[in-house]
Structure formats: C-alpha cells, structure tokens
C-alpha cells in the first residue's frame, strides 16, 4: 500500500453512505519497507517544515474523520 492507495481507499469509504463511520478505525499491518515509507510520507505531509522525523513501530492518522492505524508486520519466527 502506498499513500495514493490509502487516499483512494479512504475516499471510497467516506463517499459510501452505507458505511457507518463514527468510531471506525482501520488498521493496516505493513511490511517493514512499506511501513517506513508510509510513516515518512504521512509525517512530512502533516509536518512540511519539521525535519525531525523519528520512525515508530505504530502510528495513527485521521483522514476524513476516519482513524487509520499503521503497525509494522511482526517478524515471523521459524522453527528449526
């Protein structure tokens, strides 16, 4: 998932009158690379002047009245 896909998804939800949006929270579990990219994109879109980006394993953003939570995919433990 990238930023454009996120906006497209949120727009679909916001425009759909059949979806109850009060209290709606979307949670995306992203790969490490996608999580980092989304974290940076959303940070700089909401803080264009601030240059002190600090990555976090979980972060949230509200878009169109919908809370979107991003978590980093958990590393899979393989048994030997």
Biotite code that builds the C-alpha atoms (Angstrom):
import biotite.structure as struc

atoms = struc.array([
    struc.Atom([0.000, 0.000, 0.000], chain_id="A", res_id=1, res_name="UNK", atom_name="CA", element="C"),
    struc.Atom([1.206, 3.481, -0.788], chain_id="A", res_id=2, res_name="UNK", atom_name="CA", element="C"),
    struc.Atom([-0.079, 6.955, 0.039], chain_id="A", res_id=3, res_name="UNK", atom_name="CA", element="C"),
    struc.Atom([-2.173, 7.274, -3.136], chain_id="A", res_id=4, res_name="UNK", atom_name="CA", element="C"),
    struc.Atom([-3.852, 3.909, -2.493], chain_id="A", res_id=5, res_name="UNK", atom_name="CA", element="C"),
    struc.Atom([-4.579, 4.960, 1.080], chain_id="A", res_id=6, res_name="UNK", atom_name="CA", element="C"),
    struc.Atom([-6.273, 8.182, -0.041], chain_id="A", res_id=7, res_name="UNK", atom_name="CA", element="C"),
    struc.Atom([-8.263, 6.279, -2.669], chain_id="A", res_id=8, res_name="UNK", atom_name="CA", element="C"),
    struc.Atom([-9.445, 3.741, -0.077], chain_id="A", res_id=9, res_name="UNK", atom_name="CA", element="C"),
    struc.Atom([-10.419, 6.413, 2.461], chain_id="A", res_id=10, res_name="UNK", atom_name="CA", element="C"),
    struc.Atom([-12.253, 8.383, -0.243], chain_id="A", res_id=11, res_name="UNK", atom_name="CA", element="C"),
    struc.Atom([-14.287, 5.299, -1.145], chain_id="A", res_id=12, res_name="UNK", atom_name="CA", element="C"),
    struc.Atom([-15.254, 4.796, 2.491], chain_id="A", res_id=13, res_name="UNK", atom_name="CA", element="C"),
    struc.Atom([-16.088, 8.468, 3.093], chain_id="A", res_id=14, res_name="UNK", atom_name="CA", element="C"),
    struc.Atom([-18.250, 8.689, -0.038], chain_id="A", res_id=15, res_name="UNK", atom_name="CA", element="C"),
    struc.Atom([-20.151, 5.471, 0.695], chain_id="A", res_id=16, res_name="UNK", atom_name="CA", element="C"),
    struc.Atom([-23.234, 6.421, 2.709], chain_id="A", res_id=17, res_name="UNK", atom_name="CA", element="C"),
    struc.Atom([-23.824, 2.758, 3.672], chain_id="A", res_id=18, res_name="UNK", atom_name="CA", element="C"),
    struc.Atom([-20.649, 2.609, 5.772], chain_id="A", res_id=19, res_name="UNK", atom_name="CA", element="C"),
    struc.Atom([-21.086, 3.780, 9.372], chain_id="A", res_id=20, res_name="UNK", atom_name="CA", element="C"),
    struc.Atom([-18.006, 5.880, 10.035], chain_id="A", res_id=21, res_name="UNK", atom_name="CA", element="C"),
    struc.Atom([-18.379, 7.028, 13.647], chain_id="A", res_id=22, res_name="UNK", atom_name="CA", element="C"),
    struc.Atom([-15.772, 5.157, 15.661], chain_id="A", res_id=23, res_name="UNK", atom_name="CA", element="C"),
    struc.Atom([-14.376, 3.470, 12.559], chain_id="A", res_id=24, res_name="UNK", atom_name="CA", element="C"),
    struc.Atom([-10.698, 2.552, 12.882], chain_id="A", res_id=25, res_name="UNK", atom_name="CA", element="C"),
    struc.Atom([-8.795, 0.953, 10.031], chain_id="A", res_id=26, res_name="UNK", atom_name="CA", element="C"),
    struc.Atom([-5.644, -0.945, 10.904], chain_id="A", res_id=27, res_name="UNK", atom_name="CA", element="C"),
    struc.Atom([-3.022, -1.797, 8.321], chain_id="A", res_id=28, res_name="UNK", atom_name="CA", element="C"),
    struc.Atom([-0.157, -4.165, 9.009], chain_id="A", res_id=29, res_name="UNK", atom_name="CA", element="C"),
    struc.Atom([2.585, -3.276, 6.547], chain_id="A", res_id=30, res_name="UNK", atom_name="CA", element="C"),
    struc.Atom([5.921, -4.801, 5.679], chain_id="A", res_id=31, res_name="UNK", atom_name="CA", element="C"),
    struc.Atom([8.936, -3.056, 7.165], chain_id="A", res_id=32, res_name="UNK", atom_name="CA", element="C"),
    struc.Atom([9.720, -1.212, 3.922], chain_id="A", res_id=33, res_name="UNK", atom_name="CA", element="C"),
    struc.Atom([6.113, -0.112, 3.230], chain_id="A", res_id=34, res_name="UNK", atom_name="CA", element="C"),
    struc.Atom([5.617, 0.845, 6.877], chain_id="A", res_id=35, res_name="UNK", atom_name="CA", element="C"),
    struc.Atom([8.698, 3.090, 6.819], chain_id="A", res_id=36, res_name="UNK", atom_name="CA", element="C"),
    struc.Atom([7.655, 4.731, 3.544], chain_id="A", res_id=37, res_name="UNK", atom_name="CA", element="C"),
    struc.Atom([4.100, 5.392, 4.762], chain_id="A", res_id=38, res_name="UNK", atom_name="CA", element="C"),
    struc.Atom([5.376, 6.696, 8.094], chain_id="A", res_id=39, res_name="UNK", atom_name="CA", element="C"),
    struc.Atom([7.693, 9.168, 6.342], chain_id="A", res_id=40, res_name="UNK", atom_name="CA", element="C"),
    struc.Atom([5.117, 10.263, 3.765], chain_id="A", res_id=41, res_name="UNK", atom_name="CA", element="C"),
    struc.Atom([2.422, 10.949, 6.328], chain_id="A", res_id=42, res_name="UNK", atom_name="CA", element="C"),
    struc.Atom([4.869, 12.675, 8.666], chain_id="A", res_id=43, res_name="UNK", atom_name="CA", element="C"),
    struc.Atom([6.117, 15.097, 6.023], chain_id="A", res_id=44, res_name="UNK", atom_name="CA", element="C"),
    struc.Atom([2.613, 15.746, 4.643], chain_id="A", res_id=45, res_name="UNK", atom_name="CA", element="C"),
    struc.Atom([1.445, 16.815, 8.100], chain_id="A", res_id=46, res_name="UNK", atom_name="CA", element="C"),
    struc.Atom([4.735, 18.485, 9.143], chain_id="A", res_id=47, res_name="UNK", atom_name="CA", element="C"),
    struc.Atom([6.190, 20.027, 5.974], chain_id="A", res_id=48, res_name="UNK", atom_name="CA", element="C"),
    struc.Atom([8.516, 22.406, 7.852], chain_id="A", res_id=49, res_name="UNK", atom_name="CA", element="C"),
    struc.Atom([9.714, 19.988, 10.526], chain_id="A", res_id=50, res_name="UNK", atom_name="CA", element="C"),
    struc.Atom([12.757, 17.943, 9.587], chain_id="A", res_id=51, res_name="UNK", atom_name="CA", element="C"),
    struc.Atom([12.974, 15.797, 12.749], chain_id="A", res_id=52, res_name="UNK", atom_name="CA", element="C"),
    struc.Atom([11.379, 12.568, 11.572], chain_id="A", res_id=53, res_name="UNK", atom_name="CA", element="C"),
    struc.Atom([11.542, 9.715, 14.055], chain_id="A", res_id=54, res_name="UNK", atom_name="CA", element="C"),
    struc.Atom([10.280, 6.343, 12.946], chain_id="A", res_id=55, res_name="UNK", atom_name="CA", element="C"),
    struc.Atom([7.862, 4.422, 15.159], chain_id="A", res_id=56, res_name="UNK", atom_name="CA", element="C"),
    struc.Atom([6.530, 0.867, 15.009], chain_id="A", res_id=57, res_name="UNK", atom_name="CA", element="C"),
    struc.Atom([2.941, 2.121, 15.300], chain_id="A", res_id=58, res_name="UNK", atom_name="CA", element="C"),
    struc.Atom([1.411, 5.404, 14.218], chain_id="A", res_id=59, res_name="UNK", atom_name="CA", element="C"),
    struc.Atom([-2.037, 6.817, 13.551], chain_id="A", res_id=60, res_name="UNK", atom_name="CA", element="C"),
    struc.Atom([-3.505, 9.452, 11.283], chain_id="A", res_id=61, res_name="UNK", atom_name="CA", element="C"),
    struc.Atom([-7.039, 10.786, 10.932], chain_id="A", res_id=62, res_name="UNK", atom_name="CA", element="C"),
    struc.Atom([-8.226, 11.235, 7.360], chain_id="A", res_id=63, res_name="UNK", atom_name="CA", element="C"),
    struc.Atom([-11.763, 12.268, 6.516], chain_id="A", res_id=64, res_name="UNK", atom_name="CA", element="C"),
    struc.Atom([-12.887, 11.576, 10.073], chain_id="A", res_id=65, res_name="UNK", atom_name="CA", element="C"),
    struc.Atom([-11.568, 8.009, 9.956], chain_id="A", res_id=66, res_name="UNK", atom_name="CA", element="C"),
    struc.Atom([-8.745, 6.921, 12.226], chain_id="A", res_id=67, res_name="UNK", atom_name="CA", element="C"),
    struc.Atom([-6.147, 4.902, 10.334], chain_id="A", res_id=68, res_name="UNK", atom_name="CA", element="C"),
    struc.Atom([-3.601, 2.958, 12.377], chain_id="A", res_id=69, res_name="UNK", atom_name="CA", element="C"),
    struc.Atom([-0.432, 1.508, 10.888], chain_id="A", res_id=70, res_name="UNK", atom_name="CA", element="C"),
    struc.Atom([1.558, -1.248, 12.516], chain_id="A", res_id=71, res_name="UNK", atom_name="CA", element="C"),
    struc.Atom([4.753, -2.899, 11.364], chain_id="A", res_id=72, res_name="UNK", atom_name="CA", element="C"),
    struc.Atom([4.419, -6.505, 10.325], chain_id="A", res_id=73, res_name="UNK", atom_name="CA", element="C"),
    struc.Atom([5.669, -8.839, 13.019], chain_id="A", res_id=74, res_name="UNK", atom_name="CA", element="C"),
    struc.Atom([8.710, -10.872, 12.160], chain_id="A", res_id=75, res_name="UNK", atom_name="CA", element="C"),
    struc.Atom([7.829, -14.477, 11.531], chain_id="A", res_id=76, res_name="UNK", atom_name="CA", element="C"),
    struc.Atom([9.624, -16.937, 13.761], chain_id="A", res_id=77, res_name="UNK", atom_name="CA", element="C"),
    struc.Atom([10.536, -20.155, 12.037], chain_id="A", res_id=78, res_name="UNK", atom_name="CA", element="C"),
    struc.Atom([11.035, -23.370, 13.907], chain_id="A", res_id=79, res_name="UNK", atom_name="CA", element="C"),
    struc.Atom([14.046, -25.473, 13.055], chain_id="A", res_id=80, res_name="UNK", atom_name="CA", element="C"),
])
